Amino acid sequence: MTKKKHTKLFKKVLIANRGEIALRVIRTCREMGISTVAVYSTADKDSLHVRFADEAVCIGPPASKDSYLNIPNIISAAEITNADAIHPGYGFLSENSKFSAICQKYNIKFIGATPEQIDQMGDKSNAKDTMKEAGVPTIPGSDGLLESVDEAKKVAKKVKYPIILKATAGGGGRGMRIVWAEEELEDKWNSARQEAGAAFGNDGMYLEKYIEEPRHIEIQIVGDQYGKACHLSERDCSVQRRHQKLTEETPSPFMTDELRDKMGEAAIKAALAVKYEGVGTVEFLVDKHRNFYFMEMNTRIQVEHPITEEVINYDLIREQILVAAGVPISGKNYFPQLHAIECRINAEDPYKDFRPSPGKIINFHAPGGHGVRIDTHVYAGYTIPSNYDSMIAKVITVAQTRDEAIAKMSRALGEFVIEGVQTTIPFHIKLMKDERYISGNYTTKFLEDFSMED
């Protein structure tokens, strides 16, 4: 993917993250001959990423704001260990333009997007305007932020109900409300603004036409420092609960060759529009007629990146590091030759509305065999802290066909033993046997009719 070029790589990379993604970065750095520094909170002192890094620095107590979001402590850790680059992983500071700028100020390479790119794509209203100018299809809606609920009513009449209100600084479903009729609008406007203000410190709102029966399909992109970009095909992320992805696959069972070409071209336009540097994702909503609309751009590595790696046989973390070091990409687009599925294993109880289940893992056995990959930072005896995201592992299967990948996933999940806490393994086992999932006939509303009790 990247061209061969004599470029000085980094000597030492600090990973400003935790858990499986931190361990994932450490592994690639070691293969590339790059030393690593793990940072950790006191709650994570026994995590595998701490154990396998060349050096480890405690950056604070369990609360994220005092540790993994504590920029001064992270920069201090980089300085005292002489790290010349920082990999932010995903979540936490990975899309924080202030952090990217501070890394520049201290002459530490941020392995990710520039502050300008993060700002341009991080604000959803600005991102939509940028995509319109670049010729990327966007969902009909307001032109920029809405000044009042009265303006929202006027725009809603124009694009026609149902509409969806969105917080411009939103994420994870917060600050979003679906409105089916005008009489609902004012109450949902007020509640969405209140939630967004509390969660993000920004209550700016915009609205869009609500797309019914949508698929959530994203295109993996890579851009280099020399103005070139390519795509690595799609991932279907439509199986979601409360806007949180639970499983992903590539290629999408809904995709056609024509649609893939169109979406790939649109994603490259999006990358070129912001002169994107690094590995990122352009996310689209696709309606039942295969019309697609830009939703957002993630200026970081995604949780679900392993399935793309498996179908094109390429290390995307390595690609991130090479691009950050100034290695140009070939510009070639990649298309899946195999089929891969990822199931996110969370410490949650699927029989009790996915209630979090932190605690000590008493017994742990990971599945194996041909075409099975496990990304995890936990083990028998590890205590899952209650302070962070509940994901504790990812199961990835890859095979020649989708049916084989599903059968392999079903087998692998049946071998996966995690005792001491509740996990979402039973949910995924049931999902792999669901006729609608097996047929590929699912949308982002799939789980509304899915029950663990059936």
C-alpha positions in Angstrom: 0.0 0.0 0.0 2.8 2.4 0.9 5.6 2.7 -1.6 9.1 1.6 -0.6 11.1 4.7 0.4 14.0 5.2 2.7 12.4 7.1 5.5 13.5 7.4 9.0 11.0 5.7 11.2 10.3 6.7 14.8 12.6 5.4 17.6 9.9 5.2 20.3 6.1 5.5 20.2 4.0 6.2 23.2 0.5 4.8 23.0 -2.0 7.2 24.6 -4.6 4.6 25.1 -5.4 1.4 26.9 -6.6 -2.2 26.5 -6.7 -4.1 23.3 -5.9 -1.2 20.9 -2.8 -0.3 23.0 -1.7 -3.9 22.8 -2.5 -4.0 19.1 -0.2 -1.0 18.4 2.6 -2.4 20.6 2.6 -5.6 18.6 3.0 -3.8 15.3 5.7 -1.4 16.7 7.7 -4.4 17.9 7.5 -6.0 14.4 8.8 -2.7 13.0 11.7 -2.4 15.4 10.2 0.6 17.2 10.3 0.8 21.0 7.0 1.4 22.9 5.8 3.2 26.0 2.5 2.3 27.6 0.6 4.8 29.8 -1.9 3.5 32.3 -4.2 4.5 35.1 -3.9 2.8 38.5 -7.0 0.8 37.5 -5.1 -0.7 34.5 -1.8 -1.6 36.2 -2.5 -5.3 35.4 -3.5 -4.9 31.8 -1.5 -6.7 29.2 -0.6 -3.5 27.3 1.3 -2.5 30.4 3.1 -5.8 30.6 4.2 -6.0 27.0 5.3 -2.5 26.3 9.1 -1.8 26.6 8.3 0.9 29.2 5.2 1.9 31.2 4.3 5.1 32.9 1.4 5.6 35.3 -0.4 8.8 34.4 -3.1 9.0 37.1 -6.0 7.5 39.0 -8.9 5.5 37.4 -11.1 8.4 36.2 -10.5 9.1 32.5 -10.3 12.8 33.0 -7.4 12.3 35.4 -5.5 9.8 33.3 -6.2 8.9 29.6 -7.7 12.4 29.0 -5.0 14.2 31.0 -2.9 15.8 28.2 -0.2 17.3 30.5 0.5 13.9 32.1 0.6 12.2 28.7 3.0 14.8 27.2 5.2 14.5 30.4 5.3 10.8 30.0 6.4 11.2 26.4 9.1 13.7 27.4 10.6 11.7 30.2 10.8 8.5 28.0 12.1 10.4 25.0 9.2 9.2 22.8 9.3 10.9 19.4 5.7 9.9 18.4 2.3 9.3 20.0 -0.3 6.9 18.8 -3.7 7.8 20.2 -5.6 4.6 19.3 -9.3 5.2 19.2 -11.6 7.0 21.6 -10.1 9.2 24.3 -7.8 11.8 22.6 -7.7 10.3 19.1 -9.9 13.0 17.6 -8.8 15.9 19.9 -7.4 18.7 17.8 -5.9 20.4 20.9 -3.9 17.2 21.7 -2.7 16.9 18.1 -1.6 20.6 18.2 0.2 20.2 21.5 2.1 17.2 20.1 3.2 19.4 17.2 4.3 22.1 19.7 6.5 19.7 21.6 7.9 18.2 18.4 6.2 14.9 19.0 4.6 13.3 15.9 0.9 12.7 16.4 0.2 9.5 14.5 -3.1 10.6 13.0 -4.8 13.6 11.5 -3.6 17.2 11.8 -5.4 19.6 14.1 -7.0 21.4 11.1 -8.3 18.1 9.6 -9.7 17.0 13.0 -11.5 20.3 13.4 -12.8 20.4 9.9 -14.3 16.9 10.2 -15.1 16.9 14.0 -17.8 19.5 13.7 -20.6 17.7 11.9 -22.2 20.8 10.5 -18.9 22.0 9.0 -18.1 18.5 7.8 -21.4 18.4 5.9 -20.7 21.8 4.2 -17.2 20.6 3.2 -18.6 17.4 1.7 -21.3 19.3 -0.3 -18.5 21.5 -1.8 -16.5 18.3 -2.7 -19.5 16.8 -4.5 -20.1 14.0 -1.9 -23.8 13.2 -1.5 -25.3 14.5 1.8 -28.6 14.1 3.5 -31.1 16.9 2.9 -31.4 19.2 6.0 -30.4 22.5 7.5 -27.6 24.6 6.1 -25.4 24.8 9.1 -26.6 25.2 12.7 -30.1 26.1 13.6 -30.7 29.3 15.5 -34.0 28.4 17.0 -36.8 25.8 17.2 -38.8 28.0 14.8 -36.1 27.8 12.2 -36.0 24.0 12.8 -39.8 23.8 12.1 -39.4 25.7 8.8 -36.5 23.4 7.7 -38.4 20.3 8.8 -41.4 21.3 6.6 -39.1 21.7 3.7 -37.3 18.3 3.9 -40.5 16.6 5.2 -40.9 14.4 8.3 -39.5 12.2 9.7 -36.4 14.2 10.6 -33.6 13.7 13.0 -32.1 16.4 15.3 -28.3 16.0 15.8 -25.8 17.7 18.1 -23.0 19.2 16.1 -20.5 18.0 18.6 -22.3 14.7 19.2 -21.3 11.1 19.2 -22.5 7.7 20.6 -26.1 8.7 20.0 -26.1 11.5 22.5 -27.9 14.7 21.4 -29.9 12.9 18.8 -33.7 12.7 18.5 -36.0 11.3 15.8 -39.0 13.5 15.2 -42.0 12.1 13.4 -44.3 15.1 13.4 -44.2 18.8 14.1 -46.0 18.6 17.5 -43.1 16.5 18.8 -40.4 18.9 17.7 -40.2 21.5 20.4 -39.9 18.9 23.3 -37.3 16.9 21.5 -35.4 20.0 20.5 -35.1 21.1 24.1 -34.1 17.6 25.4 -31.5 17.1 22.7 -29.9 20.5 23.4 -29.9 19.8 27.1 -28.2 16.4 26.6 -25.7 17.8 24.1 -24.8 20.7 26.4 -24.2 18.4 29.3 -22.3 15.8 27.4 -20.1 18.0 25.0 -20.3 21.5 26.4 -21.8 22.5 23.0 -25.6 22.5 22.5 -25.5 23.5 18.8 -28.0 21.6 16.7 -28.8 20.8 13.1 -31.4 18.6 11.5 -31.5 16.1 8.6 -34.1 14.1 6.8 -34.4 10.8 8.7 -33.5 7.9 6.5 -35.8 4.9 7.1 -34.5 1.3 6.8 -30.9 2.5 6.6 -27.7 0.5 6.3 -24.6 2.0 8.1 -21.7 1.4 5.6 -18.3 2.9 6.0 -15.4 3.2 3.6 -11.8 2.7 4.9 -9.5 5.4 3.5 -5.8 6.2 3.7 -4.2 9.6 2.8 -0.6 10.6 2.8 1.4 13.8 3.3 1.6 14.4 -0.4 -2.0 14.9 -1.4 -2.8 11.3 -2.4 -5.6 9.1 -1.1 -7.1 5.7 -1.7 -9.8 3.5 -0.3 -9.8 0.0 1.0 -13.4 -0.9 0.4 -16.3 -1.1 2.8 -17.5 -2.4 6.1 -21.1 -2.9 7.0 -21.7 -1.7 10.6 -25.5 -1.9 10.6 -26.0 -4.2 13.6 -26.2 -1.6 16.3 -27.7 -1.0 19.7 -28.4 2.6 20.6 -26.1 3.8 17.8 -23.2 1.6 19.2 -21.9 -1.1 16.8 -22.0 -4.7 18.0 -20.7 -6.6 14.9 -19.3 -5.6 11.5 -18.5 -7.4 8.3 -16.8 -6.9 4.9 -17.8 -7.0 2.2 -21.3 -5.8 2.9 -24.0 -8.4 1.8 -26.0 -5.3 0.6 -23.2 -4.0 -1.7 -23.0 -4.2 -5.5 -19.9 -3.6 -7.6 -21.4 -0.4 -8.9 -22.3 0.9 -5.5 -18.9 0.0 -4.1 -17.2 2.0 -6.9 -19.5 5.0 -6.3 -19.0 5.0 -2.6 -15.3 4.5 -2.9 -15.0 7.4 -5.3 -17.0 9.6 -2.9 -14.8 8.6 0.1 -11.7 9.6 -1.8 -13.3 12.9 -2.7 -14.0 13.4 1.0 -10.3 12.6 1.9 -8.9 14.9 -0.8 -11.2 17.7 0.2 -9.5 18.0 3.6 -6.1 16.9 2.3 -6.4 14.0 4.8 -3.3 12.5 6.3 -3.5 9.0 7.9 -5.9 6.1 8.2 -9.5 7.2 8.5 -13.1 6.2 7.7 -15.9 7.9 5.8 -19.3 6.8 7.1 -22.4 6.7 5.0 -26.1 5.9 5.5 -27.4 3.8 2.6 -31.2 3.6 2.0 -33.1 0.6 0.8 -32.8 1.9 -2.8 -29.0 2.0 -2.5 -28.9 5.8 -2.4 -26.0 6.8 -0.1 -25.4 9.9 2.0 -22.4 11.2 3.9 -22.8 10.9 7.7 -19.4 11.6 9.2 -15.7 11.2 8.9 -13.7 9.5 11.6 -10.1 10.8 11.6 -8.6 7.8 13.4 -8.3 4.0 13.3 -11.6 2.3 14.0 -12.5 -0.5 16.4 -13.5 -2.7 13.4 -10.3 -2.2 11.4 -9.2 -5.9 11.7 -11.8 -7.2 9.3 -10.4 -4.9 6.6 -6.9 -6.1 7.4 -8.0 -9.7 7.1 -9.6 -9.4 3.7 -6.8 -7.4 2.1 -3.9 -8.9 4.1 -2.5 -5.7 5.3 -1.6 -4.2 8.7 -3.4 -0.8 9.0 -1.5 0.2 12.2 1.7 -0.3 10.3 0.2 1.9 7.5 -0.6 4.6 10.0 2.9 4.6 11.3 4.5 4.7 7.8 2.2 7.5 6.6 3.0 9.5 9.8 6.7 9.0 9.1 6.3 10.5 5.6 6.1 7.4 3.5 3.9 8.0 0.4 1.1 5.6 -0.4 0.8 3.9 -3.8 -2.7 5.3 -4.3 -4.1 1.9 -5.3 -7.6 1.0 -4.1 -8.1 -2.4 -2.5 -11.1 -4.7 -2.8 -12.0 -7.7 -0.5 -11.0 -11.1 -1.8 -12.4 -12.9 1.3 -15.2 -12.4 3.8 -14.6 -11.3 7.4 -16.8 -10.7 10.4 -16.0 -9.1 13.8 -18.0 -9.6 17.0 -17.3 -7.2 19.8 -17.3 -9.0 23.2 -18.4 -6.7 25.9 -18.6 -7.3 29.7 -22.3 -6.8 29.6 -25.3 -9.0 30.4 -27.4 -9.4 27.2 -30.2 -10.9 29.2 -30.6 -7.8 31.4 -30.6 -5.0 28.8 -26.8 -5.2 28.3 -26.1 -4.0 31.9 -22.4 -3.6 32.5 -20.7 -6.5 34.3 -17.3 -5.4 35.5 -15.3 -7.7 37.9 -12.7 -10.5 38.0 -12.4 -13.0 35.2 -12.1 -16.4 36.9 -11.6 -18.5 33.8 -10.6 -17.5 30.2 -10.1 -19.6 27.1 -9.8 -18.0 23.7 -10.9 -19.9 20.6 -8.4 -20.6 17.8 -8.1 -22.5 14.5 -7.8 -21.5 10.9 -9.3 -18.1 10.1 -9.9 -17.0 13.8 -8.3 -14.0 15.3 -8.8 -12.7 18.9 -7.8 -9.2 19.9 -7.9 -8.8 23.6 -6.1 -7.4 26.6 -7.7 -9.7 29.3 -6.9 -13.1 30.8 -7.8 -15.3 33.7 -7.3 -13.4 36.9 -7.7 -10.0 35.3 -10.2 -7.6 36.9 -12.3 -5.6 34.5 -12.5 -2.0 35.8 -15.8 -0.2 35.9 -14.3 3.1 34.7 -14.0 2.5 31.0 -15.8 1.1 27.9 -17.0 -2.4 28.5 -15.4 -4.0 25.4 -12.9 -6.7 26.5 -12.3 -8.6 23.2 -12.9 -8.8 19.5 -13.5 -12.1 17.7 -12.6 -11.9 14.0 -13.2 -14.7 11.5 -12.2 -14.8 7.8 -13.2 -17.3 5.1 -13.7 -17.7 1.4 -17.4 -17.0 1.7 -19.9 -15.2 4.0 -21.6 -18.5 4.9 -18.2 -20.0 5.9 -17.3 -16.9 7.9 -20.6 -17.1 9.8 -20.1 -20.8 10.5 -16.6 -20.2 11.7 -17.7 -17.4 13.9 -20.5 -19.6 15.4 -17.9 -22.3 16.1 -15.4 -19.8 17.6 -17.9 -18.2 19.9 -18.9 -21.6 21.2 -15.3 -22.2 22.2 -14.9 -18.8 23.9 -15.0 -19.2 27.7 -15.1 -16.2 29.9 -16.2 -16.9 33.5 -16.6 -14.6 36.4 -18.4 -11.8 34.5 -21.3 -11.7 32.1 -20.5 -11.1 28.5 -22.2 -10.6 25.1 -21.0 -14.0 23.8 -24.5 -15.5 24.1 -25.9 -12.6 22.1 -23.5 -13.1 19.3 -24.1 -16.9 19.3 -27.8 -16.2 18.8 -27.1 -13.6 16.2 -25.1 -16.0 14.1 -28.2 -18.3 13.9 -30.7 -15.6 13.1 -32.2 -16.1 9.7 -32.4 -12.4 8.9 -28.7 -12.0 9.7 -27.7 -15.1 7.8 -29.6 -13.8 4.7 -27.9 -10.4 5.0 -31.3 -8.8 5.4 -30.7 -6.3 8.2 -30.6 -2.6 8.8 -29.7 -0.4 11.8 -33.1 -1.2 13.2 -32.4 -4.9 13.2 -32.2 -5.3 17.0 -35.5 -3.6 17.6 -37.1 -7.0 16.8 -34.4 -9.1 18.3 -34.9 -10.8 21.6 -32.6 -13.0 23.8 -35.7 -14.7 25.1 -37.0 -16.3 21.8 
